[in-house]
């Protein structure tokens, strides 16, 4: 199941078993059969490879738990195994992730199926936490797919297929999404076990462009007052936000940007090109954007507690009491770090940073305020950032 969370499952079936199949020529391959479950241990696969010397795995699986399938995929990669899939033995849903673990991958047309996850119930769970869990899960799957050398558009495609349906990939799609490898022919071991399968010389080669998963950018999601922190590729001076956006579009590695409206061109860099969105920070001087391809869903609206560095900071002020800790907040030895520590701490309502001592005090509430030379106090408030989607065509 090209899906999202640890708790997501397809229709229950037997847990994964690892069985060796001996060929007439004396070689052996391994078949992983059943549904992936969270407690399945890839150690069984390691032991089977050690005892048989097998170099190829194949699957007969309807899917199952996403995290378990990625654990098996990582093990397959570490063992240097190849993956082979024939249409007569299905590899669908989460099984597609395990298949990607193969160093070399060959599959018949219609043997790999993908679809959108069926989501577990979130009854009684905070909506914000549920969304955060889903986003974290998607990020983990994207990172895994990329690490396996496949195209993350595979995940984007799966999200367009209802969980009650299944999309079986053609040979062309498997090549385009780099589900199958672009070697000219399978290894001799794979030929022995897989027969005439996709990935042979007649199959279309996968694209080698490492950025192909981000082609066909067709719109930009713009956020006013939101700063994307980190993931910087480069920085430059631009006259305005549209120029910063064009700079990102002209860089094949750029997927996001932030423009600082309060920094003029003569004062230094104000346009920051980024490989990804990164962390979020409310900043009234910032205009940020994400590049979206035609297969990506629209960007999300974000609501979280912010401390705007231009409107919510008060110099030479201190809040009496309400400290969240009896000691200064560890690791926050700058005003910026202290502010972000409060932003990222759910119980924090404000902070006071004492510059002379480099001490950060997070506050659970806002009480009496007093004058204090060298102190900076920031007040936290809930903010919502809704994207404006700007088409490029």
C-alpha positions as CSV (number, residue, x, y, z in Angstrom):
1,X,0.0,0.0,0.0
2,X,1.7,3.1,-1.2
3,X,0.3,4.8,1.8
4,X,1.0,6.8,4.8
5,X,1.0,5.6,8.4
6,X,2.4,2.7,10.5
7,X,-1.2,1.8,11.4
8,X,-2.5,1.5,7.9
9,X,-3.3,-2.0,6.6
10,X,-5.0,-3.6,3.7
11,X,-7.3,-6.6,4.0
12,X,-5.7,-8.9,6.5
13,X,-3.9,-11.9,5.2
14,X,-1.2,-14.2,6.5
15,X,2.1,-12.5,7.6
16,X,5.1,-12.6,5.2
17,X,6.8,-15.9,4.9
18,X,10.2,-16.5,3.2
19,X,10.5,-19.7,1.1
20,X,13.3,-20.9,-1.1
21,X,12.5,-22.3,-4.5
22,X,15.1,-24.5,-6.1
23,X,15.5,-24.4,-9.9
24,X,16.5,-27.3,-12.2
25,X,19.8,-25.6,-12.8
26,X,20.7,-25.7,-9.1
27,X,20.1,-22.1,-8.5
28,X,17.7,-20.9,-5.8
29,X,15.4,-17.8,-5.5
30,X,13.3,-16.7,-2.6
31,X,9.6,-15.9,-2.6
32,X,8.1,-13.5,0.0
33,X,4.5,-14.5,0.4
34,X,1.6,-13.0,2.4
35,X,0.8,-9.6,3.8
36,X,3.4,-7.4,5.4
37,X,2.7,-7.0,9.2
38,X,4.4,-4.6,11.6
39,X,6.0,-7.4,13.6
40,X,7.4,-9.2,10.6
41,X,11.2,-9.7,11.0
42,X,13.5,-9.3,8.0
43,X,16.0,-11.5,9.8
44,X,14.2,-14.4,8.3
45,X,15.2,-13.1,4.9
46,X,18.8,-12.6,6.0
47,X,19.0,-16.2,7.2
48,X,17.4,-17.6,4.0
49,X,20.0,-15.8,1.9
50,X,22.8,-17.0,4.1
51,X,21.7,-20.7,3.9
52,X,20.8,-20.8,0.2
53,X,23.0,-18.2,-1.5
54,X,20.0,-16.8,-3.3
55,X,20.5,-13.6,-5.2
56,X,16.9,-12.9,-6.4
57,X,13.6,-12.4,-4.6
58,X,10.0,-12.4,-5.9
59,X,6.7,-11.7,-4.3
60,X,3.2,-13.0,-3.9
61,X,1.6,-10.4,-1.7
62,X,-1.5,-8.2,-1.6
63,X,0.4,-5.5,0.4
64,X,0.0,-4.8,4.1
65,X,1.9,-2.6,6.5
66,X,3.9,0.2,4.9
67,X,6.7,0.4,7.5
68,X,7.2,-3.4,7.4
69,X,7.4,-3.4,3.6
70,X,10.1,-0.7,3.7
71,X,12.1,-2.6,6.3
72,X,12.1,-5.6,4.0
73,X,13.0,-3.4,1.0
74,X,16.0,-1.9,2.9
75,X,17.1,-5.4,3.8
76,X,16.8,-6.6,0.2
77,X,19.0,-3.6,-0.8
78,X,21.6,-4.3,1.9
79,X,21.8,-7.9,0.8
80,X,22.4,-6.9,-2.8
81,X,19.4,-8.9,-4.1
82,X,17.5,-8.3,-7.3
83,X,13.7,-8.2,-7.5
84,X,11.8,-10.1,-10.2
85,X,8.0,-10.1,-10.5
86,X,5.7,-12.1,-12.8
87,X,2.1,-11.2,-13.5
88,X,0.9,-14.6,-12.2
89,X,2.1,-13.7,-8.7
90,X,0.7,-10.4,-7.6
91,X,2.8,-7.7,-5.9
92,X,0.3,-4.9,-5.0
93,X,0.0,-2.0,-2.6
94,X,2.7,-1.9,0.1
95,X,4.5,-4.8,-1.7
96,X,5.5,-2.4,-4.4
97,X,7.7,-0.6,-1.8
98,X,9.5,-3.9,-0.9
99,X,10.0,-4.7,-4.6
100,X,11.9,-1.4,-5.0
101,X,14.6,-2.7,-2.6
102,X,16.1,-4.8,-5.5
103,X,19.4,-3.6,-6.8
104,X,18.2,-4.7,-10.2
105,X,14.4,-4.8,-10.8
106,X,12.5,-6.6,-13.5
107,X,8.7,-7.0,-13.7
108,X,6.1,-8.1,-16.2
109,X,3.5,-5.6,-17.3
110,X,0.6,-5.6,-14.9
111,X,2.4,-7.3,-12.1
112,X,2.9,-4.3,-9.8
113,X,-0.2,-2.6,-8.4
114,X,-0.6,0.7,-6.5
115,X,-3.4,2.7,-4.9
116,X,-4.1,5.3,-2.3
117,X,-4.0,4.1,1.4
118,X,-7.1,3.3,3.4
119,X,-6.8,5.5,6.5
120,X,-7.1,4.2,10.0
121,X,-9.7,5.7,12.3
122,X,-8.6,8.9,14.0
123,X,-11.5,9.0,16.4
124,X,-10.4,10.8,19.6
125,X,-7.1,12.0,18.1
126,X,-6.4,15.7,17.8
127,X,-6.9,16.7,14.1
128,X,-3.6,18.6,14.0
129,X,-1.7,15.6,15.3
130,X,-3.5,13.4,12.7
131,X,-2.4,15.7,9.9
132,X,1.1,15.9,11.2
133,X,1.3,12.1,11.4
134,X,0.1,11.7,7.9
135,X,2.5,14.3,6.5
136,X,5.4,12.6,8.4
137,X,4.4,9.3,6.9
138,X,4.3,10.6,3.4
139,X,7.7,12.3,3.8
140,X,9.1,8.9,5.0
141,X,7.7,7.1,2.0
142,X,9.0,9.8,-0.4
143,X,12.5,9.6,1.1
144,X,12.5,5.8,0.8
145,X,11.3,5.8,-2.8
146,X,14.0,8.3,-3.7
147,X,16.7,6.4,-1.8
148,X,15.8,3.2,-3.8
149,X,16.4,5.1,-7.1
150,X,12.7,5.3,-8.1
151,X,10.7,8.3,-9.0
152,X,8.6,9.9,-6.3
153,X,5.9,10.5,-8.9
154,X,5.0,6.8,-8.2
155,X,3.6,8.0,-4.8
156,X,1.9,10.9,-6.5
157,X,0.2,8.5,-8.9
158,X,-0.9,6.1,-6.1
159,X,-2.6,9.0,-4.3
160,X,-4.9,9.5,-7.3
161,X,-6.2,5.9,-7.2
162,X,-9.0,5.2,-4.7
163,X,-8.1,2.7,-1.9
164,X,-10.9,0.5,-3.1
165,X,-9.3,0.2,-6.6
166,X,-5.9,-0.8,-7.9
167,X,-3.8,0.5,-10.7
168,X,-1.5,-2.1,-12.3
169,X,1.5,-0.4,-13.9
170,X,2.4,-1.0,-17.6
171,X,5.9,-1.7,-18.7
172,X,6.2,1.9,-19.9
173,X,5.0,3.3,-16.6
174,X,7.4,1.1,-14.6
175,X,10.2,2.4,-16.8
176,X,9.1,6.0,-16.5
177,X,8.8,5.8,-12.7
178,X,12.0,3.8,-12.4
179,X,10.2,0.9,-10.8
180,X,12.2,-1.3,-13.1
181,X,15.9,-0.6,-13.6
182,X,17.3,0.7,-16.8
183,X,19.9,-2.0,-17.3
184,X,20.1,-3.3,-20.8
185,X,19.3,-6.9,-19.7
186,X,18.7,-8.7,-16.4
187,X,21.6,-10.5,-14.7
188,X,22.0,-14.2,-15.5
189,X,20.4,-15.1,-12.2
190,X,17.4,-12.9,-12.9
191,X,17.0,-14.5,-16.3
192,X,17.0,-17.9,-14.8
193,X,14.2,-17.1,-12.4
194,X,12.2,-14.5,-14.2
195,X,12.1,-15.6,-17.8
196,X,11.0,-13.1,-20.4
197,X,10.0,-10.2,-18.3
198,X,9.9,-6.4,-18.5
199,X,13.4,-5.1,-18.2
200,X,14.7,-7.1,-21.1
201,X,16.2,-5.3,-24.1
202,X,12.7,-4.8,-25.6
203,X,11.5,-2.9,-22.5
204,X,11.7,0.9,-22.5
205,X,14.6,2.2,-20.5
206,X,13.9,4.2,-17.4
207,X,14.8,7.9,-17.5
208,X,18.2,8.7,-16.0
209,X,17.4,12.3,-15.1
210,X,17.5,12.4,-11.3
211,X,15.2,15.4,-11.3
212,X,12.5,13.8,-13.5
213,X,10.2,13.4,-10.5
214,X,9.8,17.1,-10.4
215,X,9.3,17.9,-14.1
216,X,6.2,19.6,-15.5
217,X,6.0,22.2,-12.8
218,X,2.6,23.9,-13.5
219,X,1.9,26.1,-10.5
220,X,3.4,27.9,-7.5
221,X,1.8,27.8,-4.0
222,X,2.5,31.3,-2.5
223,X,2.3,32.1,1.3
224,X,2.4,35.6,2.7
225,X,3.9,36.0,6.1
226,X,5.4,32.5,6.2
227,X,9.1,31.8,6.2
228,X,10.6,28.5,5.0
229,X,13.6,27.8,7.2
230,X,16.6,25.7,6.1
231,X,17.1,23.6,3.0
232,X,18.9,26.5,1.4
233,X,20.6,25.9,-2.0
234,X,21.8,29.4,-2.6
235,X,21.0,33.0,-1.7
236,X,20.9,36.1,-3.9
237,X,19.6,39.7,-4.2
238,X,16.4,40.2,-6.3
239,X,14.2,43.3,-6.7
240,X,11.0,41.5,-5.8
241,X,9.3,38.2,-5.0
242,X,8.3,37.4,-8.6
243,X,12.0,37.7,-9.6
244,X,12.9,35.3,-6.7
245,X,10.2,32.9,-8.0
246,X,11.7,33.1,-11.5
247,X,15.1,32.3,-10.1
248,X,13.8,29.2,-8.4
249,X,12.1,28.1,-11.6
250,X,15.3,28.5,-13.6
251,X,17.2,26.2,-11.1
252,X,16.5,22.5,-11.7
253,X,17.3,21.8,-8.0
254,X,15.0,24.4,-6.5
255,X,11.6,23.3,-5.2
256,X,10.9,26.3,-2.8
257,X,11.9,29.8,-2.0
258,X,11.6,32.6,0.5
259,X,11.8,36.3,-0.3
260,X,12.4,38.9,2.5
261,X,10.5,42.1,1.7
262,X,12.4,44.2,4.2
263,X,15.9,43.6,2.8
264,X,16.7,45.7,-0.2
265,X,19.0,44.6,-3.0
266,X,21.8,46.8,-1.8
267,X,21.6,45.4,1.7
268,X,22.5,41.8,0.9
269,X,20.7,38.6,-0.1
270,X,17.0,38.6,0.2
271,X,16.0,35.6,-2.0
272,X,16.7,32.2,-0.7
273,X,16.4,29.2,-3.1
274,X,15.6,25.9,-1.4
275,X,15.6,22.2,-2.1
276,X,12.4,21.7,-0.1
277,X,10.0,23.6,2.0
278,X,11.8,23.0,5.3
279,X,10.5,24.2,8.7
280,X,7.9,26.9,9.1
281,X,8.1,30.2,10.8
282,X,5.7,33.1,10.9
283,X,7.4,36.3,9.6
284,X,5.4,39.2,8.3
285,X,8.4,40.2,6.0
286,X,8.5,36.9,4.2
287,X,6.8,35.7,1.0
288,X,7.5,32.0,0.4
289,X,6.6,29.7,-2.4
290,X,6.6,26.0,-3.3
291,X,6.8,24.6,-6.9
292,X,4.1,22.0,-7.6
293,X,4.0,19.6,-10.5
294,X,0.7,18.6,-12.2
295,X,0.6,15.3,-10.2
296,X,1.0,17.0,-6.8
297,X,-2.0,18.0,-4.8
298,X,-2.5,21.6,-3.9
299,X,-0.5,22.9,-0.9
300,X,-1.9,22.9,2.6
301,X,-3.1,25.6,4.9
302,X,-1.0,25.8,8.1
303,X,-2.2,27.0,11.5
304,X,0.3,27.1,14.4
305,X,1.6,29.4,17.1
306,X,3.9,32.1,15.8
307,X,6.1,34.8,17.3
308,X,6.6,37.3,14.5
309,X,10.1,38.8,14.7
310,X,8.9,42.2,13.5
311,X,5.6,42.6,15.3
312,X,5.7,40.4,18.4
313,X,9.0,41.2,20.1
314,X,9.5,43.7,22.9
315,X,13.0,45.0,23.8
316,X,14.1,45.6,27.4
317,X,11.0,43.7,28.7
318,X,10.8,40.7,30.9
319,X,7.8,38.5,32.0
320,X,7.7,37.7,35.7
321,X,7.2,34.1,36.5
322,X,5.4,31.3,34.6
323,X,8.8,29.7,33.6
324,X,8.3,26.3,32.1
325,X,11.6,25.2,33.6
326,X,13.7,26.0,36.7
327,X,16.7,26.5,34.4
328,X,17.3,28.3,31.2
329,X,16.1,26.4,28.1
330,X,19.0,24.3,26.9
331,X,20.6,24.8,23.5
332,X,18.9,28.2,22.9
333,X,21.7,30.6,23.3
334,X,20.6,33.2,20.7
335,X,17.4,35.2,20.4
336,X,16.4,33.4,17.2
337,X,16.9,30.0,18.8
338,X,15.0,31.0,21.9
339,X,12.1,32.3,19.7
340,X,12.0,29.1,17.7
341,X,12.2,27.0,20.9
342,X,9.0,28.7,22.0
343,X,7.3,28.3,18.6
344,X,8.1,24.5,18.7
345,X,7.0,24.0,22.3
346,X,3.3,23.4,22.6
347,X,3.1,24.6,26.2
348,X,5.0,27.9,25.5
349,X,3.0,31.1,25.4
350,X,5.9,33.6,25.4
351,X,9.7,33.8,26.0
352,X,12.2,36.1,27.5
353,X,15.8,36.0,26.2
354,X,18.5,37.7,28.3
355,X,21.2,38.8,25.9
356,X,23.9,39.5,28.4
357,X,23.7,36.0,29.9
358,X,22.5,34.2,26.7
359,X,19.7,32.7,28.7
360,X,16.4,31.6,27.2
361,X,13.3,31.4,29.5
362,X,10.1,29.8,28.0
363,X,6.9,30.9,29.7
364,X,3.7,29.0,30.1
365,X,1.6,32.2,30.3
366,X,1.9,35.9,30.1
367,X,1.8,37.7,33.5
368,X,3.2,40.9,34.7
369,X,5.7,42.6,32.4
370,X,8.6,44.6,33.8
371,X,11.5,46.6,32.4
372,X,14.8,44.8,32.1
373,X,17.7,46.1,30.2
374,X,19.1,43.7,27.6
375,X,16.1,41.4,27.6
376,X,13.8,40.6,24.7
377,X,10.4,39.2,25.2
378,X,8.2,37.6,22.5
379,X,4.5,36.8,22.7
380,X,3.0,33.8,20.9
381,X,-0.3,33.8,19.0
382,X,-2.1,31.5,16.6
383,X,-1.7,32.3,12.9
384,X,-3.1,30.7,9.8
385,X,-1.3,30.7,6.4
386,X,-3.4,29.8,3.4
387,X,-1.7,29.3,0.0
388,X,-2.5,31.1,-3.2
389,X,-2.0,28.8,-6.2
390,X,-0.6,30.7,-9.1
391,X,-0.7,28.7,-12.4
392,X,2.3,29.0,-14.7
393,X,0.5,28.3,-18.0
